[in-house]
Amino acid sequence: MRTSLKALTATASAALLVAGLAACSSAAPAATSTPAANACQNVKSGTASKSVKVTGDYRATPKVTFDAPLKTTDVERTVVITGHGAEAKGGSSVDIALAAYNGTTGKELTASQGFDGSAAATIQVNDKAYVPGLVRAVECLPTGSRVVLTAPAKDAFGNQDLSQLGLTTKDSVVFVADVVSLTPTRADGTPVAPTAGFPTVKLNAKTGEPAITIPKADPPTETKIALLKQGDGETVQPGDTVTVQYKGVLWRNGEMFDSSWSRGAPASFQTTGVVAGFKKALEGQKVGSQVIAIVPPADGYGSAGSGEIKATDTMVFVIDILKTTR
């Protein structure tokens, strides 16, 4: 639960990067400052990106051919299929299908993901959370698009360790991505009347981030869960991989110990990879719901505590359930 989402999503491999979201066990990573939303960068098509030939239908595994070694000194992007859906603006959470190649050898960096009916991966258009080449590939494109991005490896992966994939700063890379859909950034369910005895919640009108006020009372000794918004989407099942926004505060002083809103990126993880109280707040709920959970130590970190969370601390979470996959 304390694993940093950013550390898992900024790996050297773009394909491992998106796959790594499902393996994240993060219901309370360390909070950081909010990154500014990406402004669309003017990534132009060029000789290198145009030289990559891509055939096949949208969402079908593409046939990708290019002459290796592919040489390029800049980041280039060529749109192969132009979609007509919503635009992947800065800060958007986007489902994509992805294939990635070593431009020097022509070999795949890792297995492709999200094609031929397999589950797409959720990323965010945010340089603070994802390697820049992946963000440059999909930013400001409409859903339904297919794109080719070529770049020097050092530009595509920023300050990540290229040796993880056997790449060097002299290599180039090729990304082929289908922009599938956008994930909401906040719960869009119907508001529900507050439950007596629970902390009060006020949402920021612009961002949706909750301000949580703890009542002047002792916390309950058992986990308590209530709805703030009732969604009408798919029901979260045990073991699903969920995408959520969440904020956690301590009952004893109301201080925040973590917030995905503060990091500027929703979190994705399996329901089995978080503490029991957080798991109980997710499973059985519908996508689009906003849930508040009061989690005592027995369903939290127990007698060990964690960081600023003491062994005696009761935690309060407000969670927006944005997506679930199996």
Secondary structure, DSSP 4 states (H G I P E B T S, - for coil): --S-HHHHHS-S-HHHHHHGGGG---SSPPP-PPPPPPPPP-----HHHHH-EEES-TTSPPEEE-PSSP--SS-EEEEEE---S-B--TT-EEEEEEEEEETTT--BSS--BS-TTPPPEEEES-TTTS-HHHHHHHTTPBTT-EEEEEEEHHHHHTTS-GGGGT--TT-EEEEEEEEEEEE-SS--SEE-PPPTTSPEEEE-TTT-PEEEE--SSPPPSS-EEEEEEE--SPBPPTT-EEEEEEEEEETTT--EEEEHHHHTS-EEEEGGGS-HHHHHHHTTPBTT-EEEEEE-GGGTTGGG-BTTB-TTPPEEEEEEEEEEE-
